[in-house]
């Protein structure tokens, strides 16, 4: 993308004020001390634009009161210790109210314009470090471009020291006026402390209010002609010198008053607090009056739902959040050098050919439903200075670009509108789904269908362009979230707070079809407010499905009412009317059908059960109540409790059965089908398997498997035949969980294993299940088993001990004998020894546990000097099948 200049088209309008600078009258000396008394001791704060729209007055107690890029020509602007401080220069200004003409987010005043008819006064508590009065001014705008054609300005004199400036923008004269004075929807306000000073001087702002005009409070004075009248917000006369920086807590209302006169205190211009009044004459301070309490108006702020939204697309559907904990969280990287580490993606385009256009793609899990996933937020940090020019050090705009499936196998690309970003860490969040949809797209787009419009609902690609600084700015991104609206399912917890909390305030929670008019449906009232975060849990049952904008109504103890919408909308999609649920399981225990699942009627109370009817092949089997605990259902579908499970068993005929369950409606409407399953109800002869048949010891065959009689869940007998002859029996009662899982209702105790004798080399082994009810004994299966008959073993060692003797050792087993067998030794073909293989050989016993460990042999034989050949033979046991077997030969 080319660097865009739209965000830098703002034209700085200089406020050049020339005003007569009037000196302050001198204090007249007087004997005695007068008193000052306010006409009331209570006053409700006048409506203030920042408090009512941002839930945060311009009291400069937090950095948000001085947004980035909201000053020009000032030196070192900073918010600290409850003040905004800077060095003022000729024409330098700060701008508490501003729109940048890009995607609306945060405190952009296009979302919260100043309604001129309601907020018709401006007041500023400001300290000027200049030695002489300065020509200051305020300028306001009704367009984002901030050009003279949509502006008006009014001058005021900035005096040295602390002063409260009460400005009526509805009355001229104006320095210039292109919009009819203070009128309409105002989206920009600029304050210029000096239009002509030749050098810098310090300025401190204690507070700024854009408020409604109300009748002032009268402060009556008795005695002491020529006295001054002062206000004090902390009742400490020692810090009441406005010429000093620390003297911000007091100010003079009038001087040279005749005895018995009065002055006006414009309480609407002042923030909440306690204000006392006193007189000063001849340098003597009179007694303080009782306090005038300016009670705060509530400042409601809804925390959830918010613009951040609810479930995250990447986490929910991709199974991996775009948190940049791994390189696979960004693909298609172009025009910057990526580094992954510490959960951050760091990029810098410095030195690259297209440094002004770094971008990457966010990996998706297939097409994105843009009507569902449309709330974008990301946390990102930028190095370098603020700048919007199309030049190195500028380009502080990012954008999103997306590719839409055009329905013809191709992709149509769409550029999002500028998003102005600023140096340092920030969380940027906005809704991609606009009304109309085209508002989210760049104003130069030829086909602005938007995000989630009728022809842009299937998003194939998301491209993230961090900035457009051709100088190659370095940035770090922590995460990106593409979320859906928060949802009531049917429960939802609203959280909120009062940023001007006072004891006794109560809250109401409402929902509205749109974000305008405060004319919705009340959900709760009379909620007691506590400091910090408060909450209200709502059950949306009975509320029509749709998207709603929640809002708050706060009522203070004095009856003041304040309202505020949430920054995000809430989706309600709660089933109503007919029941819903699931048939989770159907099985066929012996002669029966078992069904299990859950069912809820949305018109019932929490944990109120409903009936479930069961049919098999269209025939009514029986009914039960869905009242069993199902914590999983309670967690997945909150609002109705967890006692909605059912598990029922009914007698059934043998054969294939299509089993269906129906939820029974408690009111009007039908009884919906929960589901159907087909099972086979078994009856008659046993069934099962022969899983294994193999040699298990001398003359023994091990047989194992499982058997079930369909007429009973109990274990049954199993008979085994070898070569047609009965050889043994057992009860199939061993635990077999695999069988239980395959044949629900019969339990696990249907396994069998036993050993049967065999005297033949070749055997046919068959197992039969013994019937207990209807039917007859049933063949479970047959296996062919070859039994080993020849001896086997090993000649492990042959070693000469000297010229006339040799030592040998090994082992031998006759597989169809129970005891040890003989081993014959030959030297050069001549019998030399007959040994018995009965020595302990634990290693052989571990390999052939059925034969035991005593099958070793060892001996030392005499031989003549010279070479010989020694061979060992395992001798077949008398009376058994098989023959002798060579164990091995060695040259000695």
Number of C-alpha atoms within 10 A of each C-alpha: 13 12 20 19 15 16 21 16 15 15 10 14 15 16 28 19 23 16 13 11 14 9 9 8 9 8 15 16 17 16 11 15 20 25 22 29 21 23 14 13 16 15 18 17 23 23 20 27 24 23 23 20 21 18 21 22 23 27 20 22 18 16 13 13 21 20 16 13 18 16 19 16 15 21 16 10 19 14 19 12 11 16 20 23 22 20 19 29 22 23 24 23 26 22 19 20 26 25 25 25 19 21 23 20 19 15 18 18 24 23 13 19 19 25 15 19 13 14 18 20 22 20 19 20 20 25 27 26 21 19 10 13 20 24 24 25 27 24 26 27 27 25 20 20 20 23 17 20 14 17 23 26 28 24 25 21 19 24 26 19 23 27 19 22 17 17 19 14 22 16 10 14 12 17 16 18 19 14 16 12 20 25 18 14 17 23 23 25 23 22 22 28 31 28 22 17 17 9 10 17 18 15 23 24 21 21 21 23 25 26 25 19 18 14 10 15 19 17 23 18 25 18 17 24 22 21 34 27 27 25 25 21 18 14 19 11 14 7 16 21 17 18 16 15 15 13 17 24 20 24 19 19 17 17 21 18 19 15 15 14 17 18 20 15 20 15 22 27 27 21 21 18 15 18 24 22 29 27 29 26 23 16 14 15 19 19 15 20 19 16 20 22 19 20 21 22 29 27 25 29 25 24 17 22 26 20 23 26 27 20 18 23 24 21 15 12 14 14 11 18 19 24 21 22 17 14 14 11 21 20 13 10 16 17 20 24 16 17 14 17 11 11 14 20 23 21 23 20 25 18 13 17 12 19 21 28 23 26 25 19 19 17 20 18 13 12 13 21 16 22 16 15 25 23 25 21 19 18 16 23 18 22 15 14 14 17 21 26 21 21 16 16 19 25 29 27 25 21 22 21 18 20 18 23 19 16 11 6 6 10 15 14 20 23 20 24 23 24 22 22 25 21 17 15 16 14 16 17 22 21 24 24 21 16 10 12 17 21 19 25 25 20 15 9 14 9 13 21 20 26 30 22 18 12 13 25 21 21 23 21 20 19 20 19 19 27 29 30 30 25 20 27 26 19 21 22 22 19 19 23 24 25 23 24 24 21 21 20 18 21 18 20 15 18 16 23 23 24 19 17 18 17 11 12 22 20 26 18 24 20 22 20 16 15 19 11 9 19 13 18 13 15 14 14 15 12 16 13 22 16 12 10 14 18 16 15 11 16 17 20 22 13 13 12 15 11 18 18 21 29 29 25 20 28 23 21 13 14 11 15 16 18 20 20 26 22 22 23 27 24 18 22 17 21 20 16 16 19 25 20 19 18 23 15 14 24 22 26 24 22 20 18 24 19 21 17 22 27 26 32 24 22 18 18 13 15 18 17 23 22 19 23 18 24 18 22 12 11 11 13 18 15 17 14 19 25 20 16 16 17 14 10 19 16 12 10 16 17 22 24 18 24 21 27 23 23 18 17 20 17 15 18 14 16 11 14 19 15 24 23 27 24 28 23 22 18 13 8 11 14 18 15 19 20 17 20 16 15 16 17 21 21 18 18 20 26 19 20 19 21 15 15 21 17 20 19 20 21 20 19 22 17 22 17 22 28 28 29 30 26 22 20 17 17 22 23 20 26 19 24 18 23 14 11 11 14 16 15 18 14 20 23 19 15 15 17 14 10 19 15 12 12 17 16 19 23 20 22 22 26 23 25 20 19 21 19 16 20 14 17 15 14 18 15 26 23 27 23 27 23 22 19 15 13 15 14 20 19 20 23 18 19 17 14 20 14 22 18 21 20 24 19 19 17 21 13 12 20 14 15 12 11 12 12 14 17 15 19 17 22 26 27 31 29 26 26 20 15 16 18 23 21 26 18 22 16 19 12 11 10 13 16 14 15 17 18 23 19 15 15 17 15 10 19 15 12 11 14 13 15 22 18 19 19 25 24 21 19 14 15 15 14 17 9 11 8 11 13 12 21 21 26 23 29 25 24 23 10 8 15 18 18 14 17 18 17 22 16 16 15 12 15
